[in-house]
Amino acid sequence: MKSKTSLRKRLLREPPTAYGGEIVLYQTPDGSVKLDVRLEKDTIWLSLNQMASLFERDKSVISRHLRNVFRENELQRSSVVAFFATTAADGKTYNVDYFNLDAIISVGYRVNSRRGTQFRIWATQVLRDHILKGYTVNACRLQELKQTIKLISSMANRRSLSSDEVTSLLQVIHDYAFALDVLDAYDHGRVPRPLSTPPAGTPITLEEARRLVFAMREHYGGSTLFGQERGEGLSGALAAIFQTAGGGEVYPTIEEKAAHLLYFLVKDHPFIDGNKRIGAALFLRFLEKNNALFRPEGTPRVSEEALVALTLLVAESVPQEKETITRLIAFLLQGQKEDTEKKS
């Protein structure tokens, strides 16, 4: 395992060569019952209390019919019951039994077939819409993956690559596909989605950036050209990732800020020499400063191979590829973060 300290030292020593569940409102046709229905794991879920309200029966009646459904082996309890954390009226959170659409329909036919039929028709349409939305999302992600592969292929055609660079680029494609799988798990309710809002982030000050550049210059032989600034390019890049428009941040997440910082520092050439190395170092420093560089166990969220490939992609890209490049970087960072949260 590589420690945090060793990775920070390498910044100066080595150049970078290069769903959760949804809530859907249900209302009976006469408007007498309104329920916040849970949509998760590709089905509809109601609690015992909600089923009692829906079918206008006492909870004891609903419970008795559920026992009969399971005793008669009409349904297997393990396949239609799930525990979900629910906040009660007292403000406390409890694990509550929820029953899926199969169980709801079975009980409905026993106690109130008209209500059961109405709910089944509504639920079927909701699930159909959910599935179609899922197909749309997956199609968009497949298109993004195709764009990434096309981008890497076009870059390879523009210049000859070393074996290490080829390996690094292939690793990025692998990591990107993995990130798609992680986010797909969220959309299908297999992993609880984080509830916290994206933090605004802590910027790197101009003085802090210059200290890092000075340390890198000393390491690389003290050349006066290394890290020599062109105008206000460095300060402009550091400020640009925190710019706002229409009352909101242009790049609202840490991952988007980091992706654009790397792009601006490498692509806009704010230094006479050392743009790629300095850009990669400040990219890592920004992630570290915002607690986004390392996983809880101490391993880096951005592998050396990924850093090589991403820096190379930015440097060799054309302006029309900016959106794809920055989205790729941010998406990789976000996917790796969510995988960590899934395992924690």
Secondary structure as UniProt FT lines:
FT   HELIX           4..13
FT   STRAND          22..27
FT   TURN            29..30
FT   STRAND          34..40
FT   TURN            41..42
FT   STRAND          43..47
FT   HELIX           48..55
FT   HELIX           59..71
FT   TURN            72..73
FT   HELIX           77..80
FT   STRAND          81..87
FT   TURN            89..90
FT   STRAND          93..100
FT   HELIX           101..111
FT   HELIX           113..158
FT   HELIX           163..187
FT   TURN            188..189
FT   HELIX           206..219
FT   TURN            220..221
FT   TURN            231..232
FT   HELIX           233..240
FT   TURN            241..242
FT   STRAND          244..245
FT   TURN            246..247
FT   STRAND          248..249
FT   HELIX           254..267
FT   HELIX           275..289
FT   TURN            290..291
FT   TURN            296..297
FT   HELIX           304..316
FT   HELIX           319..321
FT   HELIX           322..343
//
